[in-house]
Amino acid sequence: MSNWKETTEDSKRRWETNADFWDERMGEQSNRFHREIVRPETERLLSVNENDKILDIACGNGNFTKRLVELGANVTAFDYSEKMIENAKRRCAHCIDRIDFHVIDATNKDDLENLSFSAPFDKAVSNMAIMDIADITPLFNSVSKLLKPGGIFVFSTIHPCFQSPGMRRITETEDVGSGIRTRHGIQVFEYINSCCFEGIGIVNQPVPQLYYHRPLSELFAFCFDAGFIINGVSEPVFNIDNEISKYDKIPPIIIMRLIKIESYK
Ligand SMILES: C[S@@+](CC[C@H](N)C(=O)[O-])C[C@H]1O[C@@H](n2cnc3c(N)ncnc32)[C@H](O)[C@@H]1O
């Protein structure tokens, strides 16, 4: 990716356009995807303690921010979309005394620097946004600086092995003699090169968003280069009986827990 500024401006315009639709679809409790796939494992890996100081990165309409407060945390939360933050403030009005909201672009080092006034944080979290952020070097480096030594950073993102550019979902039926077997799978055509592609996060959203695909080796390198080790990984799948996806053997997302190395400067 050569022009971070331009692609970030484009992606921000798209999120501003989608912000009210996103807010309406996520509602007060988030959608089922978030509640059943993202949230349980994120909460397990983050393990929130009473009075933890937590940074919520790219917080969207603030649903998880609100959840962190329910779990006892004091939260600083940001997003680059003014409209998202406006909606988040409204959704979190009843607990706003425990939250500090900011409009900040995660690709902008100077913007991120403003968070140092609230640092150090015990933990940081980013739900389903790393794949939406054009350049993650400034973010990973800043989070590393903003966390206490030994601090935890948990992030979830679309699984790059199975949600890669141009991926196809397929359903095959096969006569296996004793009956017809139906299997749901994924065809992957591109993986190893990082790239930007357009996609739909929620059906009927006003405009497609921009995704930034990174193979796992590249994603891990961002973590290691910023002074983190990975000490937890989860690949949640849908329960076989669920109504929203037949892909119960292929994880749609990956969640990682990073720890800031104590001695890292
Ligand atoms: C898929 S939504 C997830 C929102 C929220 N974390 C959740 O789980 O409900 C992705 C969010 O990332 C935000 N975002 C994308 N790029 C960003 C950037 N460079 N800086 C800050 N926020 C960004 C978008 O505005 C959007 O709110």
The ligand as an SDF file (V2000), in Angstrom:
LIG
                    3D

 27 29  0  0  0  0  0  0  0  0999 V2000
  -16.3710   -3.3740   11.9960 C   0  0  0  0  0  0  0  0  0  0  0  0
  -16.4690   -1.8700   12.8890 S   0  0  0  0  0  0  0  0  0  0  0  0
  -16.2250   -2.4600   14.5670 C   0  0  0  0  0  0  0  0  0  0  0  0
  -16.7140   -1.4830   15.5930 C   0  0  0  0  0  0  0  0  0  0  0  0
  -16.6420   -1.9690   17.0380 C   0  0  0  0  0  0  0  0  0  0  0  0
  -15.2800   -2.2240   17.4720 N   0  0  0  0  0  0  0  0  0  0  0  0
  -17.4940   -3.1940   17.2270 C   0  0  0  0  0  0  0  0  0  0  0  0
  -16.9410   -4.2940   17.3840 O   0  0  0  0  0  0  0  0  0  0  0  0
  -18.7320   -3.0600   17.2260 O   0  0  0  0  0  0  0  0  0  0  0  0
  -14.9110   -1.1500   12.4960 C   0  0  0  0  0  0  0  0  0  0  0  0
  -14.6960    0.2390   13.0750 C   0  0  0  0  0  0  0  0  0  0  0  0
  -13.3560    0.6470   12.7980 O   0  0  0  0  0  0  0  0  0  0  0  0
  -13.3610    2.0520   12.6280 C   0  0  0  0  0  0  0  0  0  0  0  0
  -12.1030    2.3990   11.9490 N   0  0  0  0  0  0  0  0  0  0  0  0
  -11.6410    1.9540   10.7540 C   0  0  0  0  0  0  0  0  0  0  0  0
  -10.4510    2.5090   10.4700 N   0  0  0  0  0  0  0  0  0  0  0  0
  -10.1300    3.3160   11.5260 C   0  0  0  0  0  0  0  0  0  0  0  0
   -9.0330    4.1700   11.8130 C   0  0  0  0  0  0  0  0  0  0  0  0
   -8.0340    4.3420   10.9490 N   0  0  0  0  0  0  0  0  0  0  0  0
   -9.0270    4.8200   12.9920 N   0  0  0  0  0  0  0  0  0  0  0  0
  -10.0480    4.6890   13.8700 C   0  0  0  0  0  0  0  0  0  0  0  0
  -11.1320    3.9310   13.6370 N   0  0  0  0  0  0  0  0  0  0  0  0
  -11.1730    3.2350   12.4740 C   0  0  0  0  0  0  0  0  0  0  0  0
  -14.6510    2.2830   11.8310 C   0  0  0  0  0  0  0  0  0  0  0  0
  -15.0930    3.6120   11.8790 O   0  0  0  0  0  0  0  0  0  0  0  0
  -15.5990    1.3070   12.5250 C   0  0  0  0  0  0  0  0  0  0  0  0
  -16.2790    1.9340   13.5890 O   0  0  0  0  0  0  0  0  0  0  0  0
  1  2  1  0
  2  3  1  0
  2 10  1  0
  3  4  1  0
  4  5  1  0
  5  6  1  0
  5  7  1  0
  7  8  2  0
  7  9  1  0
 10 11  1  0
 11 12  1  0
 11 26  1  0
 12 13  1  0
 13 14  1  0
 13 24  1  0
 14 15  1  0
 14 23  1  0
 15 16  2  0
 16 17  1  0
 17 18  1  0
 17 23  2  0
 18 19  1  0
 18 20  2  0
 20 21  1  0
 21 22  2  0
 22 23  1  0
 24 25  1  0
 24 26  1  0
 26 27  1  0
M  CHG  2   2   1   9  -1
M  END
$$$$
